[in-house]
Amino acid sequence: MALLGRATLLLALVAAGYAIVMALASRGRGRRAWRESAERAVYVVFGLMSAGILTMWAALLGDAFELKYVADYTSTTLGWPWKISALWASQPGSLLLWAWLLSAFSAAAVRLNRDRNRELLPVAIAVLMGIAVFFTAILSFVSSPFETLAEAPANGQDLNPLLQNGYMVLHPPVLYVGYVALAIPFAFAVSALATGRLDSTWIVAVRRWMILAWLFLGLGILIGARWAYEELGWGGYWAWDPVENAAFMPWLVATAFLHSVMVQERRGMLKVWNMVLVILTFTLAVFGTFLTRSGVVASVHAFGESTLGPFFLAFIALVLVGSLGLVVARLPQLRSLHTLESYLSREAVFLLNNVLLVGMTFAVLWGTVYPILSEAVRGEKIAVGQGFYDQIAVPIGLALLFLTGVGPLIPWRKASRAQLRRRFTWPLAAAAAAAPVLLVLTPAWDHWAVGLLGCIGVFVVACIAGEFWRGTRVRHALGGTSWPGALVQLVARNRRRYGGYIVHLGVVVLLIGIAGSRSFVTEGSLLLTKGESGAVGDRTFVLEDTTRSRDAHLMSVGARVAVFRDGEREATLEPRRNFYLVSQQPSTEVAIDTSPTRDLYVVLASLDERGAASIFVFVNPLVAWIWVAGIIIFAGGAVAAWPARRTAPAPRTAPEAAGRAQA
């Protein structure tokens, strides 16, 4: 297995190098066969990487302990789902997953663009295969998942208990889909710069890839938050951990691009800015991989120290210098067709939206790398606390939420007073009507931001609901369809626009869930023996029973806790603590009872021989709406990305034509 795995990686490295040579050589006239050879080489890389990853999974499932990776991260008693997920449990396996996804997306990009974007495809192939060369070289010579042991042990060391969780089966691959998909927009952007084809062609080629990356990054972040909520036992789901930040930063910049690219399409503006955003998203994705794999940051998500840091830093430097150098060289061709005519316009709103998103990205980046820089310069690592991030995120988040409502309603070019009055009177009236209610619900000055968030949320929902109402009313008035049918037709024929509105509604729900769960938590600790009770807030917790069990894989102790409110049983919760026999490590299994208004969250800290249970209790309001928001956002993004049944090819001068149509 080791020989087969190593052979697939080395052959993939050679095939990727061949694809680069043939792709670049095919740019001359009469070299179609060379281009087709480069395309076939991309498919070969995908086939070889697929063989490599299947070989690794076969080794993990088959307890091939002669492989060091298998011995380090599995055991004979480990269940098969965890053996599959052990692939991304550490550095070499996760890099193998990264490289395999890159090969799959590269093959898909070639298949989808071989007829539509022949001019851009050769350089795009060269860029993608250049990235593949980097990762396959790392896997072949620096951090191989197929490293063997001199003597195979009888059993492995088992998987980290924190990773033996269903959400950890999903979180890394979903997040990696987002990370790796960003390579496709980057490759086509570099190709557009290198070939000088800076019309709308490259935007059409990358738009859905960027939405795909954005969707899966966001979904991966939410799944990771859910894992932290259930597995770490601290009552929260987000702590501005460096590795959390590493995924959040490219998502923020991708969000900025998806807004600003509309300005380029409609008005021929922000061409340089959009190029820079695409480059930054991919660079931040590689930087996130570097943070997790290099061991330079301390995190429950990060792997241990390794020798990969210098290689990743050199690769990041090459990406930035090379791509930004192309941007500088093409500046004369990237001039905007129009200028900003008014600050009361959709262009201005999108530009402000971008400034806020990128500003927040760099603030998060600074907070993430500051401990590293302080240690390098001063010899001591100075941690950046959660308060730093919250002070930045709260005002920027409120401003972005407000712009989420304003952006769809304000006209392009310039808005008149009459237009503003007509479009914003009802949303502002709805927010004003909601303000007294929100003031009653959030009376404390400490929670002013929550009340303001509620008012802005009502404003945004009213803005978006008005857009759906006006569009549906027009379609229904045309006759021949019901109100629900008119709504479906409206969304189906304007998927990108109304899918974006659905995403905005999800963002409102998300921020309300975050604000409520962070601002109004009730918590406490209790030490109970069987039959005893204790109070936390207005609830009584009774320890009804304790349990102990053991199997070949772990020992487990648990408690059955009844929760009463106003004399009535509200829930029964059974938190546990597990002790894994092979790895000799403990883990916490939190018990959660969820309702639309609150989560009852109970952690079993310890259970002694006398049956005394130490438990921590959190009553977290509105947490469920964070996960509901994730479903809404994913649904909206899927609607926006879903291809229309009939799509006419975009004209080469789409920005220019759109600009004239708006003039």
N, C-alpha and C positions, 0 to 999 in steps of 0.2 A: 504493500500500500504506500509506503513511504517513497519508494522508487517511482511508482506511477504518479503520485501527487507532485513530486518534484519535477518529473518530466513534463507534466501538463503546464506547470508554471513557466518552465524554461522555454517550451515551445510557444506558449502564449507571448512571452517576451520577444522571441524572434519574429513571430507573426505580426506583432504590433509594430516592431521596427520596420519590417518589410512594408506594412501598410503605409507608414509615414513616407518612406522613399517613393513608393509608387504613386501615392496621392499627390505629392508635390511635383513629381515628374510628369504627371498627367495633365498639368495645367496648359501645356502647349497644344496647338492645333493638331488634329489627326491622331490623338493619343487616347481614344476612347477605350481601347483594350486595356491600357494601363490603369485608367480610372476604374474600370470594372474589376480589374485584378485587386486594386486597393479595397474596393467594396467587399469582394469575396474574402479578403484577408481579415476584415473586421468580423465577418461571420465566423471565420475560423477561430479568431480570438475568443469569441463568445462560446463556441463549442468546446474549446480547450478549457476555458475557465469553468464552464458547467461541469466538465469531467472532473476538474480539480475539486470543486466544492462538493460534488456527489461522493468523491473518494473520501473527503474529510468526514462527511456525514456517515458514510459506511463504517469508517474507523470508530467514530464516536458511538454509534449504535451497536457495533460489534465488540466493544471493550478491547480495542487493539492497544493495549497498554505499552506496547513497544514504542509507540509514538509518545513523546514527552507531553504534548498538548493534551492527548486523551488521558494520560495518567494524572496530569495536574488538575483536570477540570471535570472528570466523571468518576464514577465508581460502579461496581457491579450492582449495588442496591438502588442506584438512581433510576427514576422512571424515564421512559422514552421521551416524553415531551421535553424534559430538562436536558436530556442528552442532545436533542436537536438544538435547543437554545444554547447549549454549551459552545456552539460555534462562535457566538459573539460574546462569550464570557471573558475573553482576554484579547490581548493585542494582536497576535498573529491571525487568529480566527476572524476577528472583526475586520481586519484589513483584507482578508480573503473575501469576505462578504462585500466589502466596498468595491474591490476590483471586479468581482463577478457582476454586481449591479451595473458598474460602469460599462462592462462589455455588453450586457443586455441592452442598456439604453443606447449605446453606440450603434448596435445592430438595428435597433428600432428606428433610430434617427436616419440611418442610411436608407432603410427600406421606405420610410415615409417621404424622404426628400430627394431620392435619386432622379425622379422625373420633374419635380417642381423647382428645385434649387440646384441645378447642375453647376452653376458658376460658383456657388458658395460651398458646395459639398466637399471638394477635394481638400481645401485648407481646413475645414471643420473636421474632416477625418484625421488629418495630420495632428490637429490639436488634441482630439480625443484619444488618439493612439499614443500621443506623447504623454498624456496623463496615465494611460495604461502602462506604458513603459516604466514610469516612475514606480507605480504600485507593484507591478510584477517583479521589478528589480528588487524592491524592498522585501517582497515575499520570498524571492529566490536566494538572496545573499545576506540579508540582515536579520529578518524576523520570520523564519520559516515555520508554518504550522506543521510541517512534516519532519521536524527534527526528531531523531530517534534516540533511545536510551541504550546504553551498553547492556543492560539487563532489565527485562520487563518485570515490573512488580506484579504481585498476585492480585492487587486491587489498586484502584486509583485513590486520589486524595479527596474526591467528591467536589461538587459544585458549591460555590459560596451560598450559604442559606438565603442571603438577601436576594439572590437571583432565582431561587426556586419559587417563583411566583408567576401566575398566568400573565400578568401585565408585562413582565420582563421577557416573555416569549415574543410579544408583539412590539414593545417599545423600540429596541435598537433597530430591527429591520425596517420598521415604518419610518423612523427618523432618518435612516440611511437612504431610503428612497428619496426623501427630500434633499438630503445633502448631495447625493450623486446626480440627481436629475438637474441640479444647477450647472453641471458641466456642459449640458447641451446648449443652453442659451449663451454661456461663455464661449463655447467653440464657434458658434455661428456669429457672435459679435466680433470675435477676433478675425474670423474669415471675412466679414464685411469690411473691417478696417484694412486687412491685408490686401484685399482685391479692389478696394475702392468702391464697392457696390453698396453705397450708404443710403439707398432709397428705402422704401418700406418692406422690401423683400425679407430682410433678416428679421424684422419685427414679427412678420407673419409666421416665419419659421420657428420662432422661439416662444411666442406668447403662451401657447397652451402648455409648453414644457415648464414655463415659469409658474403658471397656475398650479400644475401638478406638484412641482417642488414646494410651493408655498403651502398647498393643502396638506401634504404629508409631513412637512416640518411642523406645522401647527398641530396636526393630529398626534404626531410623535411626542411633542412637548406635553400635550394634555394627557396622553397615556402614561408618560413618565411622571407627571404630577399625581395621577391616580395611584401609580405604584408607590410613590413616596408617601402618599396619604395612608395607604393600607399597610405598607411593609415596615416603615421606619418608626411608627408608634409615637410620633411627637405632636400629633394633632393638626399638622399643617400639610401643605402640598407644594409650596414654593418658598425657597429660602435664598434666592439669588446666589445659588451655588455656582462656582465657576463653570462647571460643565453644563448646567442649566442655561447659563448666560451664553455659552458657546453655541447652543442651538437657537436661542432667542435672537441673537444678533443678525444672522442671515435672514431670518424670518422678517425682521423689521425692515431690512433693506429691500427684500423682495416685495414687501407691501408697498414701499415707496415706489419701486419700479412699476408695479401694476397700476398705480395711479398716474404717474408722470408719463407713462408711455401713451396714455390716451391724449395727452396734450400734444405729443409729437404726431400722432395719427390725425388729429383734428386740425392742428394749427401749425405743424411743422416746426415746433419749438422744442427746446430742451434736448437736442440731439446729443450734445456732449455729456450732459448730465445723465441721460439714460445709458449711454455706453459705460460711464463710470460706475453706475449702480449695478449693472450686470457684472462687471469685473469685481466689484466689492462683494457681491453675494457669493460668488464662487470662492473668492479669496477667504472670506469669513468661514465658509464651509470647510475648506482645507485647514484653516486656523483652528476650528472647532475639533477637527480630527487630531490635530497636533496637540491641543490641550489635553485631550482624553488619553492619548497614547504616549505622550512624552514623559508623564509623571512630574511635570513642573508645577502642578497645582495639587492641593490636597482636596479630595472630594470623595464622597461615597460612590460617585459614578466613575471616577478615573481609575486607570490601571496604574501599576507600580512604575518605578523609574525604569527607563530603558535608554537605549542608544539612538533612538529614532529622532530625537529633537533636532540635531544639526541638519539632518536630511530634509525634514519638513520645513525648517526655516529657510534653507537654501531654495527649496521648491517654491515656497511662498514668495520669496524675493524675486525669483525668475518670473513667476506669474505676474507680479505687480510691475516690475520694471519693463518686461516685454510688452504687456498689454497697454499699459499707460503710455509707453513710448510710441506705440502705434496711434493712440488717441492724439497725442501731441503732433505727430506727423500728419494727421488727417484733419487738423483743426480748420483749415480753410474750407474743406468740403463739409464740415459739420456745422456751418453757420445756420442759425435759425432763419426760417423764412419770414417770420413775423416777430414783433416785439410785444411786450405786455402793454395793453392799451389802458387797462384800468385795474385798480386793486379790488374793485367790486366785479369780479369775473370768475368763471370756473377755473381758468388758468391760474389765477392768483391763489385761489383756495387750494388747488392741487400743489402749487409750489410751496405754500406755507405748510401743508400736510407733509411734504417731503422734507422740508427743513426740520420739522419737529421729529419725524421718524429717524432721520439720519443723526440729528443731534442726540436723541436718546440712545441710539446705537453706540455713538462714540463715548457717551457718558458710561454706559454699561461696559464698554471695552476698557475704558480707563480704570474703572473699579475692579475689573477682572485682572488686569495685568499689573496694577500698582503694587500688590504684594510681591510679585516677581521682581519688578524693577527696584523696589526698596531693598530687597534682600541682595540684589546684585550690586547696588550702589553703596548702601549703608551697612550691609552685613546683617540686617535684621528684617524679618518678614512682618510688615505692618498690615494687618487684616482690615478689609473694608467691610463695615457692618451693614446690616439690612437697612438701617436708617438712612444711609447715604443714597441707596437706590430708591427707597420710598419717597424721599424728598424730591427726587427728579421725576419719578414715574407718576406721582399723583397729579401735579399741575400739567405735565405734558399729556397724560392720559385724558384729563378733562378737556383740554384744548382739542385733542384729536377727536374725541367723541363729539364735540360740538361741530367740528368741521365735517364729520360723517353725515350730519343732518343738512348742513349748509350746501355741501358740494353738489349733490344731485339736483338741487332746486335752482341754483344760481345760474344764469345764462353764460354762454361763452362770450368772449370779447369784452362786453360791458353790460352791466345791469342798470336799468333805470329805476328810479324811485317807485314808479308804479308797479314794475315787475316785482321788486322786493316786497312791497306792501301786499300785493296779491298772493305771492307764494309763501310768505312767512307769517301772515297775520294769524291763521288758525294754529299752526304749531306753537307760536309764542303764547297764544291764549291758553292752549292746553298746558303748557309748562307753568304758566302763571296760576292756573287753577289748581295744579298739583302741588304748588309750593307750600300752601298752608298745611296740607295733609302731611307732607314730608317733614315740615318743621315740627309737627306734633310727634311723628315717629322717631325723629332724631333731634331731641331737644338739647343735647349737650353740645357745647361749643367744640369739644374735642372731635365731634363727628360732623362738623360742618361740611367736609368734603363729600360725605355720603349723601347728605341732603342735596348738595349742589349736583352731584352725580345723578341723583334721581330726577331732578328738574331737567337736566340736559338730556337724560335718557327719554323722558316723556316727549321732549321737543324732537328728538331724532325719530322716535317711533311715529310721531304724528307726521313728520316730513315724509317718511317712507310710505306710511299708510296712504297719505294723500297721493303719492305717485302711483301706487297700485290702483287706487280708486279712480283717478282720472283716466288712466289707460284702459281699465276694465270698462268704465262707463262709455268711452268712445267706441270700443269694439262691440259692446252690447247694443249700442244705438244703431250700429250698422245693420242689425237684424240678423236673424237666422241662427242665433246661438243664445244659450242660457247665460246667466251671470257666472256660474262656475266655469262653463265652457269658454266664456270670454276671457276669464282670468288665465286659464290654461293656455289659450292661444296667445295672449299677451306675453306670457313668460317664454313660451316656446319660440316665438318669433323675435324676441329680444333677449336671448339667454344671457348674454354677457352682462347686459345692463341690469336686468332684474335678478339674476344670480348674485350680482354684487350687492344689490339691496338686501337680499336675504342674508348675505354675509354680514352686512352692517347691523341688521337686527340681532344676529347672533352675538356680535361684539357688545351690543347694549346689554344683552342678558348675561354675557360673561363678566363684564365689569360690575354689574349689580351683584352677581354672585360672589365675586372676589371682595367687593367692598363690604357686603353684609357679613361674610364669613370672617373677615379680618378685623372688623370693628366691634362686633357684639358677641364675642366668645365668652362663654362661662366655663370655668375649669376648676378642678379641685382634686385632691388626693384623699384616699380612704384606706384604712387598715381594718379589715373585717374578718371575723371567723364565721363559721356556718351559722346562719340564723340571725346574725347581727345586721344592723342597717346604719346608714349614714346619709347625710344630706349634702347635695351640691346644688346651689341655687334653690329653685322651687321644686326640686325632684328628690325623691328618696331612693337610695340604692340598697338592695337587700342581697346578701350572699346566700343563695339557696343551696348550693352544693359545689363540690370540687371533684375533679376527675384526674386520673392518671392512666396513661396507656404507653405501650411500647411495641414496636415492630422491628424488622431487620434494619430499617433505615434511620429511625429516630425515636426518642422518648418525648412524650408530651404531657404537660400538666395544664389543666383548664379550670375555669370557674364559671358557674351559671349565676348570672346577676339579673335580678328582676328590678325593673325601674317603675316607680309609681309617681303619679302626679295627681294632686287633689284626691288622693285616696284610691285612684283607679290605676290598674296595671297598664302601663304605656308600652312596654317592650320587655323582652327577655334576651339578654346578650350573653354570649359564651366566648370570651377572650381566652387565648391560650399562649403558652410558651413552649417552644420546641427545642430539643437538644439533639443535634445531628451526630450520630455515633461515629461515623468515619472521620469527618473533619473536626469533631470535638468543638463545634461552634453552636451557640444558641441563636434563636431568632424569635421575634414577637409576632403573634398572629392577632391583629386587632379585631375587635367585634364592632360592627357599625350597624345602626338602625337608621334608615333614611326615610324622610318624609319631605314634601315640598317646602316646608318651612325650616327644618333643622336636621342635623345629623347628631344622633347620640353615639359617642365615640368612646369606647372603653378599652383600656390597655391593662393587661395583667403584668405588673412589674415583677412580682415574685410570689411564690407559694411555698411556705415553709413546711417542715415536717408535722407541725401541730395543726396544719390546715388554715393558718392565718394568711389571707390574701391581701397583698398590697396592690391597689388599683389606682390608675389615673383616669379621670373623667373629663371629657370635653363635650360641651354642647355647642356645636358649630352651626350658626344659622345660614340658610340659603346655599349650602355647598352643592346640593344636587343640581342647582341651576348652572353651575360651571360645566358639568358634564353634558347637560341638555344643550348648553350653548355650543359645545363642541360638535354635537350632531347637527345643529342648525348651520353652523359655519361650514362644515364639511358638505352638507347638502347644497348650500348656496354656491360653494366653489365648484362642486360637480356640475351644477346647472350651468354656471358660467363657462366651464371648460368643455362641456359636451358639444361635439361638432354638430353643426346644422346639417340638415338633409342635403341641401343644395348650397354650395358655396362657390360663388364666382371668383375667379382668380383676381387678386388685388392688383391694381395698376401700379406700375413702377413709381408713379409720381403721386401716390395717394395723399401724402401730406399737403402737396401743393394744391391738388384738386379740392381737398377738403377745406383748405384755407380759403380758396376762392369762393367756395359755396357759402362760407360763413361771412364773407365780406359784404 
